[in-house]
Amino acid sequence: MTIEADESYHFAPHERPAFPGSPFTPSHPLSRRVGYAGVALLAGIGATFGNGLVTVNVANLGGPIGLYAFEVSLLPAIYVAFNASANLMLVRGRAQFGIPAITQGLLCVYALAALVELMMPGPLSAMLIRAVCGMTAAALLTFSIYNWMQAMPLKARPLGLILAIGASQLGPALARLVPVDLLTTEGLQGLALIELGIALAVLAAAMALPLPPSERSKAFQPLDFVTYPLVLVGMLLLCTVLSEGRLLWWTDTPWLGVALAVAVLLFCAAGLMEHLRGEPLLRLRWLGSSGIRRFAIVALLVRLALAEQTYGAVGLLTSGGLNNDQLHLLFGLVALAMVAGTIAAIVTVTETRLPIQVMVAALIIAAGSWLDSSGTNLTRPPQLYLSQSLIAFGTTLFIGPALLYGFLQVLRQGGDHLVSFIVLFGTTQNLGGLAGSALLGTIQVIRTRAHALALSEHVLPMDPQVAQRIQGGAASLSGTIVDPGLQAAQGGGLLGQAITREATILAYNDVFWFVTALALATAAYIALTGLFVWFRAKPDVAGAAA
């Protein structure tokens, strides 16, 4: 019999929840704690696995549902927008309706959306399931945290934050191991079946081993339903701009600027409303405090640097003609490195070491990116095993302690600041990932053009080596093209393709150098802010001693 079903059980004061909507945390027998750990792991991976399948295969998903590349790129943007804004309502929803109603309700909607995509595959159903997936992922991450806390001993319960966020990082890496052909059979029915399986598996686990009850109370305010649509629409516009900017190009597409301007206006309207409210969703004064500002800057900078793995390394290998099916071993090692990073974070974490852990993670990411910065057209996955494992290790070494640091700040301020922190953290990580890909993609395009121009300046028809290369290309086509003039033209085209390929690789090397500099700058910023805080606190300590 579960505690939820045993109405005679009386919770001790230390078992009461720390935040509104959180479950009670009684002592459990070992078998139940193991069960909660299994549910937590399943929910953590399930939170990101479905969207990971879309993100890592976005180039292959447009054809089956009739979308161009720039159109299918909207799918991850829709997910990020709904995921980043969902916690505005989910925290209060759990407090008012309870954890089972919110989590299981969203899982049911997720399963229904997968059924719709299965039966009616197309652009609209693909967008629908991405929106539902984003909201469900936000709920599942918190659900995973609660389950990890039930599985841990009393003193170790804060480590549930590190375990949950670490498990969620495994989703995209494991998604790389799924064959592309499995997803794109009969439209996107393969993808829909996998997402349906995720929803039903997590739903079954949640119902088989329910969490202890939580204290429920009226949480929603009427103006919440005004703030949330403003933020959601603003997020949709901003994510669309970040997703489409490097594809349609920032200065060539006027509506990108209009969308960005409207997004800023919507955010300003939502911020003004929250500033004037008596019981706001977002505690803007607290979010603007110096400590939280520093936290947000570091979290965003590290997330921008982590786009090296999702965009830079994969882009370099893709430019060499590889696809996801040839990267399985690489991302298997990445997943193992993420597990190792999570374990290292747990073993070394203390409140005083949290900034040091994040700084070390930034340095490890810088080292991994530096190792990638000498890529050539012969670079293959084995040459990236060490560098990408370092970046994966740094990912989970950073993100768990960063989340724990933020929760400690919330505990000091009170539970009414929880929504503000979760929205801030989710925005820096989700929007930061999208912005990182946009930033690195923009740098890569600009540097590719620059390198192509520089290389072409040295390719002169009068140069004997160039003439020999063109003749060699023409000769390779002699079996299919008879006309000598056309052979020569095609030979020149092959040389142009080679120049573009080399320019692309050089541009990715520039991206890796940029990420190295960004990660080193982040580590330096953490060190300098730590010294600033220490020197500022030193006179207070000296005065207290006197």
BELHUSUL-V249013 format. One record per residue. OMEGA is omega in whole degrees, -180 to 180 (NA if undefined). Layout:
BEGIN
omega: [OMEGA	OMEGA]
END
This chain:
BEGIN
omega: [179	178	-179	-178	-177	-176	-179	-178	179	-177	176	-179	-178	179	-178	-177	180	-176	175	180	178	-180	170	-177	178	174	-179	170	-175	-177	180	178	176	178	178	178	178	178	-179	180	179	-179	-180	178	-180	-179	-174	-174	-178	179	176	178	180	-175	-175	-180	-172	-180	-176	-172	-176	-176	-177	-180	172	179	172	-176	-178	179	-179	177	176	-176	175	180	178	178	-177	-179	-179	180	-177	-177	-173	-175	172	-177	-173	-178	178	177	178	-180	-176	-174	-180	-178	-178	-177	-178	-175	-178	177	179	177	177	178	177	178	179	178	177	177	178	179	-180	-176	-178	-178	-180	-177	-176	179	177	178	180	-177	177	178	180	179	179	179	-179	180	178	179	-176	179	177	177	177	178	-179	-180	176	180	175	-177	-173	170	-173	-175	-176	-175	176	178	176	177	-179	-180	-177	-178	176	178	-179	178	-179	-175	180	179	179	179	177	-177	-179	179	-178	-177	180	-176	-168	176	178	-175	175	-177	177	177	-180	179	179	-180	175	178	178	-177	-177	-180	180	178	179	180	-180	180	-180	-180	-176	175	171	-177	176	176	-178	178	178	-175	-175	173	-177	-178	174	-176	170	180	-175	178	178	-180	-178	-180	177	178	179	180	-179	180	176	179	-179	-178	-173	-172	-177	179	179	-178	-170	-174	-178	-173	-174	-175	175	178	178	180	180	179	178	178	179	179	179	178	178	178	178	179	178	179	-180	-180	-176	-177	176	179	-174	169	-176	177	-171	179	178	178	179	179	-172	-179	-180	176	179	178	-178	-180	-179	-179	-180	-178	179	180	175	-180	-178	175	176	-177	-175	-179	-171	-176	179	178	178	-180	178	178	176	176	-179	173	-175	-178	179	-178	-173	-178	179	-176	167	176	177	179	178	178	176	176	179	178	177	179	179	179	-179	-176	-172	-171	163	-177	-179	-178	-174	178	180	179	-179	178	178	178	178	179	178	177	177	179	179	180	178	178	-179	-168	178	-179	177	178	176	-180	179	-176	-179	179	-178	-178	-177	-175	-178	174	176	-180	178	177	179	180	-176	173	179	-163	179	176	178	178	180	178	-180	180	176	176	179	180	180	-176	-177	-175	-179	176	-175	-179	-178	-178	-177	177	179	-178	179	180	-180	-176	-178	179	177	177	178	179	178	177	179	-179	-179	177	178	178	-178	180	-179	-178	176	179	-179	-180	179	178	-179	180	-177	178	-179	180	-178	-180	-179	-180	-179	-180	178	179	179	179	179	179	178	177	179	-179	-180	-180	-174	180	-178	-179	-177	-175	-179	179	179	176	-179	179	179	176	175	177	177	177	177	177	179	178	179	180	180	178	178	-180	177	178	176	175	176	177	-180	176	178	180	177	179	-180	-180	177	178	178	178	179	178	179	-180	-179	179	176	177	179	179	-179	-180	179	-180	-175	177	179	179	180	178	179	179	179	NA]
END
